Amino acid sequence: MFAVSRTGPIDPWIPLMMFTITFGLSMDYEVFLLSRIQEGFGLAVAILVDATLVRLVLVPSVMQLLGRANWWFPTRSYGQPRGSAAPPARPRRPAGTGSHGFSRW
């Protein structure tokens, strides 16, 4: 395949260099894998903290403390001046018009 016809002993530095390069590449790959495992572990801890502390402890306790104020929702003013109780009147569309005011065919 390589057309090497020379036979004889292998130079002593070739196995050493092959081992060094192979070891270096495998360690680089191991570091890459371990860094990904740390990211996956960090994400798992973040999800666990969110699910237990925030959603099961903090939110219900704050809702209990707020009581009825927890469900307060402001009324819509639709551009009314303050103190006006009635909503603004909508202009009526002529019969037979669509949602954009264009007549149907």
C-alpha positions as CSV (number, residue, x, y, z in Angstrom):
1,M,0.0,0.0,0.0
2,F,2.7,2.4,1.0
3,A,5.4,0.7,-1.2
4,V,7.9,0.5,1.7
5,S,10.5,-2.1,1.0
6,R,12.9,-1.3,3.8
7,T,13.1,-3.8,6.6
8,G,14.9,-3.3,9.9
9,P,14.5,-2.0,13.4
10,I,12.1,0.8,14.3
11,D,13.7,4.0,15.4
12,P,13.3,4.4,19.2
13,W,11.7,7.8,19.1
14,I,8.8,6.7,16.8
15,P,6.8,4.7,19.5
16,L,7.4,7.4,22.0
17,M,6.1,10.1,19.7
18,M,3.1,7.9,18.7
19,F,2.3,7.3,22.4
20,T,2.7,11.0,23.2
21,I,0.4,12.2,20.4
22,T,-2.2,9.5,21.1
23,F,-2.2,10.3,24.8
24,G,-2.5,14.0,24.2
25,L,-5.4,13.5,21.8
26,S,-7.2,11.2,24.3
27,M,-6.7,13.6,27.2
28,D,-8.0,16.5,25.1
29,Y,-11.1,14.5,24.3
30,E,-11.5,13.6,28.0
31,V,-11.3,17.2,29.0
32,F,-13.9,18.0,26.3
33,L,-16.2,15.3,27.7
34,L,-15.7,16.4,31.3
35,S,-16.5,20.0,30.4
36,R,-19.7,18.9,28.7
37,I,-20.6,16.7,31.8
38,Q,-20.1,19.8,34.0
39,E,-22.4,21.8,31.8
40,G,-25.1,19.0,31.9
41,F,-24.7,18.8,35.7
42,G,-25.0,22.5,36.1
43,L,-28.2,22.6,34.0
44,A,-29.6,19.7,36.1
45,V,-28.9,21.6,39.3
46,A,-30.5,24.8,37.9
47,I,-33.7,22.9,36.9
48,L,-33.8,21.2,40.3
49,V,-33.5,24.5,42.2
50,D,-36.1,26.1,39.9
51,A,-38.5,23.3,40.3
52,T,-38.2,22.9,44.1
53,L,-37.3,26.2,45.6
54,V,-38.9,28.7,43.2
55,R,-42.0,26.9,42.1
56,L,-42.8,24.8,45.2
57,V,-41.6,27.2,47.9
58,L,-41.3,30.8,46.9
59,V,-44.3,31.3,44.6
60,P,-46.9,29.7,46.9
61,S,-45.5,31.5,49.9
62,V,-45.5,34.9,48.2
63,M,-49.1,34.2,46.9
64,Q,-50.1,33.4,50.5
65,L,-48.5,36.6,51.8
66,L,-50.2,38.8,49.1
67,G,-53.7,37.3,49.7
68,R,-56.4,38.9,47.6
69,A,-53.9,41.5,46.2
70,N,-52.3,38.6,44.4
71,W,-55.2,38.4,42.0
72,W,-55.6,42.2,41.5
73,F,-55.8,43.2,37.9
74,P,-56.0,46.8,36.8
75,T,-59.0,47.9,34.8
76,R,-58.6,48.9,31.2
77,S,-59.1,52.6,30.5
78,Y,-59.1,52.6,26.7
79,G,-57.8,56.2,26.7
80,Q,-60.5,57.6,28.9
81,P,-59.7,60.5,31.2
82,R,-59.5,59.4,34.9
83,G,-62.8,59.2,36.7
84,S,-64.8,58.4,33.6
85,A,-66.8,55.2,34.3
86,A,-68.3,54.5,30.8
87,P,-66.1,52.9,28.1
88,P,-65.8,54.9,24.9
89,A,-68.5,54.2,22.3
90,R,-67.5,52.2,19.3
91,P,-68.5,53.5,15.9
92,R,-71.0,51.2,14.3
93,R,-70.2,49.7,10.9
94,P,-72.8,49.7,8.2
95,A,-74.5,46.3,7.5
96,G,-72.7,44.0,5.1
97,T,-69.2,45.2,5.9
98,G,-66.4,43.0,7.1
99,S,-64.1,43.4,10.0
100,H,-62.0,46.1,8.2
101,G,-64.9,48.2,7.0
102,F,-64.8,47.0,3.4
103,S,-68.0,45.8,1.8
104,R,-68.4,42.2,0.9
105,W,-68.9,41.3,-2.8
